[in-house]
Amino acid sequence: MVKLTIDMEVNNEGNRSEDGWMAVGCLIAERSVNRGAITMILRNLWPEAEAPIIGEIGQNLFSITFSSAKLFYDAVVENPWM
């Protein structure tokens, strides 16, 4: 089984982006991964009604845009998947 770690950075100023509350996640893996599969895994971490918008920024770098400050806080601070 491949061990995956997602490291998320927070905008320290707490400003909302034009599209919503956004974090940037860097995927740390021991080998190359399928970006489409990682996107689906990230989307499936939340119920469909709360699912954030996942975008690819670069290799192993993803933007995660949340629809509310609460969902953003829960993901970045509470780390429900760990």
N, CA and C atoms as a LAMMPS dump frame, in Angstrom:
ITEM: TIMESTEP
0
ITEM: NUMBER OF ATOMS
246
ITEM: BOX BOUNDS ff ff ff
-5.0000000000000000e+02 5.0000000000000000e+02
-5.0000000000000000e+02 5.0000000000000000e+02
-5.0000000000000000e+02 5.0000000000000000e+02
ITEM: ATOMS id mol type element x y z
1 1 1 N 0.843 -1.177 0
2 1 2 C 0 0 0
3 1 3 C 0.892 1.244 0
4 2 1 N 0.548 2.214 -0.837
5 2 2 C 1.306 3.447 -0.944
6 2 3 C 0.865 4.394 0.157
7 3 1 N 1.837 4.943 0.892
8 3 2 C 1.528 5.91 1.935
9 3 3 C 1.498 7.303 1.318
10 4 1 N 0.393 8.027 1.506
11 4 2 C 0.242 9.371 0.976
12 4 3 C 0.064 10.352 2.115
13 5 1 N 0.677 11.501 2.007
14 5 2 C 0.513 12.565 2.98
15 5 3 C 0.171 13.832 2.218
16 6 1 N -0.815 14.575 2.717
17 6 2 C -1.173 15.847 2.102
18 6 3 C -0.82 16.945 3.083
19 7 1 N 0.033 17.86 2.673
20 7 2 C 0.454 18.978 3.497
21 7 3 C -0.274 20.212 2.992
22 8 1 N -1.077 20.847 3.846
23 8 2 C -1.879 21.989 3.411
24 8 3 C -1.331 23.276 4.003
25 9 1 N -1.253 24.307 3.173
26 9 2 C -0.821 25.63 3.594
27 9 3 C -2.049 26.512 3.774
28 10 1 N -1.963 27.432 4.713
29 10 2 C -3.077 28.325 5.018
30 10 3 C -2.669 29.762 4.711
31 11 1 N -3.611 30.521 4.175
32 11 2 C -3.415 31.954 3.988
33 11 3 C -3.477 32.579 5.376
34 12 1 N -2.346 33.021 5.91
35 12 2 C -2.285 33.535 7.281
36 12 3 C -3.144 34.773 7.498
37 13 1 N -3.451 35.492 6.443
38 13 2 C -4.284 36.682 6.58
39 13 3 C -5.759 36.323 6.65
40 14 1 N -6.099 35.091 6.349
41 14 2 C -7.482 34.637 6.449
42 14 3 C -8.408 35.24 5.409
43 15 1 N -7.864 35.744 4.321
44 15 2 C -8.698 36.358 3.29
45 15 3 C -9.343 35.295 2.423
46 16 1 N -10.564 35.548 2.043
47 16 2 C -11.297 34.643 1.172
48 16 3 C -10.895 34.907 -0.27
49 17 1 N -10.693 33.845 -1.03
50 17 2 C -10.381 34.028 -2.45
51 17 3 C -11.671 34.398 -3.177
52 18 1 N -11.552 34.78 -4.443
53 18 2 C -12.739 35.131 -5.221
54 18 3 C -13.702 33.961 -5.356
55 19 1 N -13.168 32.741 -5.363
56 19 2 C -13.989 31.55 -5.57
57 19 3 C -14.429 30.873 -4.281
58 20 1 N -13.915 31.279 -3.136
59 20 2 C -14.262 30.64 -1.871
60 20 3 C -13.052 30.572 -0.965
61 21 1 N -13.128 29.761 0.047
62 21 2 C -12.028 29.575 0.995
63 21 3 C -11.092 28.536 0.404
64 22 1 N -9.822 28.905 0.186
65 22 2 C -8.916 28.035 -0.546
66 22 3 C -7.682 27.654 0.272
67 23 1 N -7.275 26.402 0.093
68 23 2 C -6.018 25.898 0.64
69 23 3 C -5.245 25.281 -0.513
70 24 1 N -3.947 25.17 -0.336
71 24 2 C -3.112 24.499 -1.321
72 24 3 C -2.533 23.265 -0.651
73 25 1 N -2.738 22.12 -1.283
74 25 2 C -2.247 20.86 -0.729
75 25 3 C -1.136 20.291 -1.582
76 26 1 N -0.066 19.883 -0.936
77 26 2 C 1.048 19.239 -1.618
78 26 3 C 1.035 17.766 -1.243
79 27 1 N 0.974 16.915 -2.227
80 27 2 C 0.954 15.48 -2.013
81 27 3 C 2.384 14.979 -1.876
82 28 1 N 2.662 14.344 -0.753
83 28 2 C 3.992 13.792 -0.505
84 28 3 C 3.875 12.281 -0.627
85 29 1 N 4.545 11.72 -1.624
86 29 2 C 4.455 10.28 -1.873
87 29 3 C 5.832 9.728 -2.209
88 30 1 N 6.018 8.451 -1.939
89 30 2 C 7.296 7.806 -2.195
90 30 3 C 7.504 7.504 -3.68
91 31 1 N 6.431 7.509 -4.462
92 31 2 C 6.554 7.262 -5.902
93 31 3 C 5.508 8.067 -6.647
94 32 1 N 5.572 8.048 -7.981
95 32 2 C 4.596 8.807 -8.747
96 32 3 C 3.206 8.244 -8.563
97 33 1 N 2.238 9.14 -8.61
98 33 2 C 0.846 8.753 -8.411
99 33 3 C -0.006 9.248 -9.574
100 34 1 N -1.139 8.637 -9.725
101 34 2 C -2.093 9.03 -10.751
102 34 3 C -2.848 10.263 -10.252
103 35 1 N -2.67 11.404 -10.931
104 35 2 C -3.295 12.649 -10.474
105 35 3 C -4.818 12.573 -10.484
106 36 1 N -5.383 11.907 -11.472
107 36 2 C -6.839 11.757 -11.524
108 36 3 C -7.356 10.965 -10.334
109 37 1 N -6.632 9.925 -9.955
110 37 2 C -7.033 9.111 -8.803
111 37 3 C -6.945 9.921 -7.522
112 38 1 N -5.893 10.725 -7.373
113 38 2 C -5.744 11.555 -6.173
114 38 3 C -6.87 12.581 -6.095
115 39 1 N -7.226 13.169 -7.222
116 39 2 C -8.34 14.122 -7.242
117 39 3 C -9.623 13.455 -6.774
118 40 1 N -9.89 12.25 -7.241
119 40 2 C -11.101 11.526 -6.818
120 40 3 C -11.053 11.175 -5.328
121 41 1 N -9.894 10.771 -4.836
122 41 2 C -9.761 10.469 -3.406
123 41 3 C -10.054 11.718 -2.584
124 42 1 N -9.491 12.849 -2.995
125 42 2 C -9.739 14.098 -2.265
126 42 3 C -11.224 14.461 -2.278
127 43 1 N -11.874 14.333 -3.433
128 43 2 C -13.305 14.665 -3.522
129 43 3 C -14.15 13.75 -2.653
130 44 1 N -13.749 12.502 -2.524
131 44 2 C -14.532 11.539 -1.745
132 44 3 C -14.332 11.655 -0.233
133 45 1 N -13.465 12.562 0.211
134 45 2 C -13.279 12.759 1.647
135 45 3 C -14.438 13.509 2.286
136 46 1 N -15.244 14.17 1.466
137 46 2 C -16.357 14.96 1.965
138 46 3 C -17.671 14.444 1.4
139 47 1 N -18.791 14.641 2.137
140 47 2 C -20.102 14.315 1.559
141 47 3 C -20.313 15.16 0.3
142 48 1 N -21.09 14.641 -0.636
143 48 2 C -21.267 15.316 -1.927
144 48 3 C -21.696 16.775 -1.78
145 49 1 N -22.578 17.066 -0.837
146 49 2 C -23.078 18.435 -0.667
147 49 3 C -21.997 19.393 -0.164
148 50 1 N -20.963 18.87 0.498
149 50 2 C -19.907 19.708 1.061
150 50 3 C -18.592 19.612 0.288
151 51 1 N -18.554 18.817 -0.757
152 51 2 C -17.298 18.553 -1.468
153 51 3 C -16.686 19.843 -2.004
154 52 1 N -15.4 20.049 -1.735
155 52 2 C -14.729 21.243 -2.271
156 52 3 C -14.398 21.066 -3.749
157 53 1 N -14 22.157 -4.371
158 53 2 C -13.542 22.109 -5.756
159 53 3 C -12.045 21.816 -5.717
160 54 1 N -11.639 20.762 -6.405
161 54 2 C -10.236 20.355 -6.432
162 54 3 C -9.643 20.757 -7.776
163 55 1 N -8.538 21.464 -7.743
164 55 2 C -7.84 21.85 -8.97
165 55 3 C -6.396 21.391 -8.919
166 56 1 N -5.801 21.183 -10.072
167 56 2 C -4.396 20.806 -10.144
168 56 3 C -3.572 22.048 -10.452
169 57 1 N -2.598 22.318 -9.602
170 57 2 C -1.723 23.472 -9.806
171 57 3 C -0.447 23.038 -10.51
172 58 1 N 0.079 21.911 -10.111
173 58 2 C 1.313 21.385 -10.683
174 58 3 C 1.48 19.95 -10.244
175 59 1 N 2.671 19.4 -10.457
176 59 2 C 2.916 18.016 -10.075
177 59 3 C 2.815 17.88 -8.558
178 60 1 N 1.872 17.048 -8.128
179 60 2 C 1.61 16.781 -6.71
180 60 3 C 1.196 18.02 -5.918
181 61 1 N 0.66 19.036 -6.591
182 61 2 C 0.211 20.264 -5.947
183 61 3 C -1.227 20.546 -6.369
184 62 1 N -2.121 20.683 -5.386
185 62 2 C -3.546 20.823 -5.662
186 62 3 C -4.114 22.026 -4.93
187 63 1 N -5.083 22.696 -5.558
188 63 2 C -5.848 23.733 -4.868
189 63 3 C -7.149 23.08 -4.401
190 64 1 N -7.571 23.454 -3.214
191 64 2 C -8.799 22.901 -2.639
192 64 3 C -9.633 24.095 -2.185
193 65 1 N -10.758 24.338 -2.863
194 65 2 C -11.601 25.498 -2.59
195 65 3 C -12.876 25.056 -1.895
196 66 1 N -13.119 25.611 -0.709
197 66 2 C -14.271 25.253 0.114
198 66 3 C -15.356 26.311 -0.001
199 67 1 N -16.597 25.901 0.2
200 67 2 C -17.727 26.825 0.061
201 67 3 C -17.991 27.634 1.325
202 68 1 N -17.36 27.279 2.442
203 68 2 C -17.586 28.036 3.675
204 68 3 C -16.335 28.03 4.54
205 69 1 N -16.261 28.998 5.443
206 69 2 C -15.133 29.081 6.366
207 69 3 C -15.098 27.867 7.288
208 70 1 N -16.259 27.344 7.666
209 70 2 C -16.319 26.187 8.558
210 70 3 C -15.696 24.958 7.897
211 71 1 N -16.056 24.68 6.648
212 71 2 C -15.494 23.531 5.939
213 71 3 C -13.986 23.69 5.762
214 72 1 N -13.553 24.915 5.475
215 72 2 C -12.131 25.208 5.347
216 72 3 C -11.418 24.93 6.663
217 73 1 N -11.953 25.456 7.756
218 73 2 C -11.365 25.26 9.08
219 73 3 C -11.308 23.777 9.44
220 74 1 N -12.406 23.076 9.213
221 74 2 C -12.454 21.643 9.531
222 74 3 C -11.368 20.876 8.79
223 75 1 N -11.135 21.213 7.534
224 75 2 C -10.152 20.494 6.719
225 75 3 C -8.716 20.844 7.115
226 76 1 N -8.455 22.121 7.325
227 76 2 C -7.096 22.563 7.57
228 76 3 C -6.669 22.372 9.031
229 77 1 N -7.562 22.671 9.957
230 77 2 C -7.197 22.617 11.376
231 77 3 C -7.544 21.274 12.014
232 78 1 N -8.728 20.772 11.753
233 78 2 C -9.183 19.539 12.394
234 78 3 C -8.61 18.277 11.76
235 79 1 N -8.196 18.332 10.487
236 79 2 C -7.637 17.179 9.783
237 79 3 C -8.472 15.917 9.973
238 80 1 N -9.7 15.868 9.496
239 80 2 C -10.573 14.715 9.747
240 80 3 C -10.081 13.417 9.126
241 81 1 N -9.204 13.471 8.15
242 81 2 C -8.759 12.262 7.471
243 81 3 C -7.522 11.638 8.108
244 82 1 N -6.959 12.252 9.12
245 82 2 C -5.741 11.703 9.709
246 82 3 C -6.039 10.891 10.938
